[in-house]
Amino acid sequence: MVECGSGQVCIYPQTNYGGVPYVRRASDDSTSLANTVINDHTFSVINNGTGDRTARIYRASNYTGSHTCIQPGGRIGDLEGYPVGRWGSSLRLNNDRCG
């Protein structure tokens, strides 16, 4: 497993945090994943952000459709059972609470 550093959100191309992750600082703006190697290959995620920075992974590249929200300090080893599944195409980072 490639470690996810403090203050980062890491999306992995394999379950249980395997492979080389796509990494964003939790303080960064939201982004499309459409032109990245992680597009539609979002198998696991870690949100090592601090404060209230949640990470939402959406199925569509324009922050629409099914999504899964990960609280700061949260991790999901296999996104298959979650609304976004393994098909994430955009990442929204903000201070909105999950739920």
N, C-alpha and C positions, 0 to 999 in steps of 0.2 A: 504494500500500500504506500502510495505517495502521500505524505502528511499534508494536511490542510492547515496553513499557518493561522495565527491569531489575526482576527480582523478580516478574514477571507471567506468567500463562499466558493466551494469546490464541487463541480459536477463531474462525476466519473462515468466513463464509457463501459464499465463493467459493474456487476453487482458487488456488494460488500467492499466498495471503495477500491476496486481494481483498475489498473491501467493508469494512463497519464491524464489527470483531471484538467478540465477547463476551469481557470481560476479568475475570479474577480474580487476586488476589494469590496467589502460590504458597504463601504462609504461611497462607492461609485454610483453612477446613474444606471438606470435600467438599460437593457440591451437586447437586440435580436440575436438569436443563436443561428439564424438561417444560413449564414455564410461561414459557419465554424464547423470543425470536425465533430462537435458534440451534437449538432442538430439531429433530432430524432434518435439520439443515442444517449439519453439521459437515464442511466441505470441506477445510480445512487448519488446521494448529495450530503454535504456537510455544510452547515452555516456556522462558522466560527466568528461571526460578527459580534460586536459588543453593543450594549445599549438596547435600543428597540428595533434595530434593523432586521426586518424579516426578508425572506427570499421567497418569491413566488415563481414557480416554473409553469409556463402556459404551453398548451399544445400548438397554438397559432403564433405566428411571428409578430403579430400586432397586439399582444397581451389580451387575447380573447380565447374563448373556449374553455375547456376543462383546465383546471390548475391545481397545484398542490403547494401549500404554504409551509415553510420551515421556519420555526422560531429561532432567535439567536441561541446558539449553543446546541441546536438540534441536529439530528442526523437521521437519514433513512438509508438502510443498506440495500433495499430493493424497491424501486418505485413502481413495479408492475401492479401491485395491489392498490395503488393510489389513483385519484382521478386523472392525473397527467399521464400515468403509465410511463412508458419508456420513450415517449414521443415529444419531448420538450422542444419548443422552437423559439421561446423568448423567456427572458429572466427579468423580473421586476424586483428591484431592491428599494425598500422604503420603510417608513416608520409605522405603517398600518399594522395593527394586530392581526394575527391569524384567527380564523373562526367566524 
